[in-house]
């Protein structure tokens, strides 16, 4: 089953066209140049229209993903070195 409906696709397509034309604006009124931001605006508009679009991810889910892909700090690196030495 498709995640996005036809109405959502057309809304995102129109947002992308407005971005290329230079008329797409963000909530603050600034001109949108980012492709990803244009897609996000299109999906948001589609949600408002009632199109079939998955709901936004909750902050707790995104926070968990960020912590999983975070680079190790110096402190974490030292710990891993110590445990590696202890295992030898």
C-alpha positions in Angstrom: 0.0 0.0 0.0 1.3 3.4 -0.9 2.5 5.8 1.8 1.5 9.0 -0.1 -1.7 9.7 -2.0 -2.0 11.3 -5.4 -3.2 14.6 -3.8 0.0 14.7 -1.7 2.2 14.1 -4.8 0.6 17.0 -6.7 0.9 19.3 -3.7 4.6 18.5 -3.3 5.1 18.8 -7.1 3.5 22.3 -7.0 5.7 23.3 -4.1 8.8 22.2 -6.0 7.7 24.2 -9.1 7.2 27.3 -6.9 10.7 26.8 -5.5 12.2 26.7 -8.9 10.2 29.7 -9.9 11.3 31.5 -6.8 7.9 32.2 -5.2 7.9 29.6 -2.5 8.3 31.2 1.0 8.8 29.7 4.4 6.7 30.5 7.5 9.0 33.4 8.3 8.6 34.8 4.8 12.1 34.0 3.6 12.6 32.6 0.1 13.1 28.8 0.1 16.0 27.6 -2.0 16.5 24.2 -0.3 15.0 21.1 -2.1 14.4 19.3 1.2 12.7 22.3 2.7 10.4 22.6 -0.4 9.4 19.0 0.0 8.7 19.5 3.7 6.5 22.5 2.9 4.6 20.6 0.3 4.0 17.7 2.7 2.8 20.1 5.3 0.4 21.7 2.9 -0.9 18.3 1.8 -1.5 17.4 5.5 -3.5 20.6 5.9 -5.6 19.7 2.8 -6.3 16.3 4.2 -4.3 14.3 1.8 -2.9 10.8 2.6 0.5 11.6 4.2 2.2 9.8 7.1 2.2 11.8 10.3 5.4 13.6 11.4 7.8 11.7 13.5 7.6 12.6 17.2 10.5 14.3 18.9 11.3 11.2 21.1 11.8 9.1 17.9 14.1 11.6 16.3 16.1 12.1 19.5 16.7 8.4 19.7 18.0 8.2 16.2 20.3 11.2 16.7 21.9 9.7 19.8 22.4 6.4 17.9 24.4 8.1 15.1 26.2 10.6 17.3 30.0 10.6 16.9 31.9 9.3 19.9 33.4 12.0 22.2 36.9 12.0 23.5 35.7 10.6 26.8 33.9 7.7 25.0 37.0 7.0 22.9 39.2 6.7 26.1 36.8 4.3 27.6 36.8 2.1 24.6 40.6 2.1 24.5 40.8 1.0 28.2 38.3 -1.8 27.7 40.3 -3.0 24.6 43.5 -3.1 26.6 41.8 -4.9 29.5 40.6 -7.6 27.1 44.1 -8.4 25.9 
